[in-house]
Amino acid sequence: MAVAFSLPCPPPRASDFPEWLDDNSHLLADWLELTAFVNPSGQTYLNDLVDALDLCWDQEAEIIHERDQLIDDIGSIIAEEIGTRSRVLSNSYPFVVSRDGSSIVVHEPLSDGSTTYLLCLILSHATRSDIVDKRMAPSQSDLHAARNALFEGCATLAAAAICNGPSFRIGALRRGAGGLLDKLNEIWQLVGDGSVRTEPHDDAPQGVNDGGVDVIAFAPMPDRRSGSILLFGQAASGHNWDGKEIGERVKKRFSQDWFDPVPASPIRSATFVPFRVLGDLHRLTHGHEMIVDRLRLPYFAARARDLEANGIGPIECLDIIEDVRDWVNQQKDHMTETWES
């Protein structure tokens, strides 16, 4: 069977390989996960990755021994990345590492969190991927449905667990300011802090659909007076997500455009993304306040059903997971068929 996915080839100099491996460990872990996901056996071996890297390596004979030593380091570095994912996500991680560390296996049946993780994994490589061939990517219609409905739904579930309270999907459900005002009035019957305008502010954007906010959740106070914690979230599944900082826009523009008086409760903003966010998360958090990435979103989304069972609600999109599971299975069939052809 052909190798399922490509790899960003290592640089030609062996001395550069350790740094390259550190920088790309998240992609190599994704490679292993995706290969196990599309393999009918539900399993892939570390040696498959080593063999694929070996094919990419273009070295002169005198430094082959250096290459062999460096490739020996792959196992420990990738195991550390996968170990982090498994430890942080627990039952929401859809893979299990074999006892000897030689392979990873898809853990069946998939939990709500695991299903959400696979949605995020596929969306992470749906466009501009270094490892997924375009032929294996979702179609434009499938991608549109996943981004605009499924991912926003999972973000709504995660927001409920973050706040331990009710959560509502705002994005792409209504058309025009009147629809947004109706939805905000519905929510604010429960929030009870500040008042929704009868008409949007004169400076509010015309023909608005969601005001730049996809999810609203809150941690209710028992007396329903001011002082609860409000969470306004954006579901950003494209690679340009970093440029869509929601923090200041939420606090200043959204509140002033749609409320009078504005809520007195502290407003937290969050950006929900399907990616494994690397780099300086401290810096990124200054702009987004809270980043809920692939190491966080599945964990929180998996808790929504338990919240509802304990009487916390309303929580919208609780039925979205079955749609996510169907979509993930559909993409698996498409990717496997492409791989085997």
Order of alpha helices (4+ residues) and beta strands (2+ residues): alpha-alpha-beta-alpha-alpha-alpha-beta-beta-alpha-alpha-alpha-beta-alpha-beta-beta-alpha-beta-alpha-beta-alpha-alpha-alpha
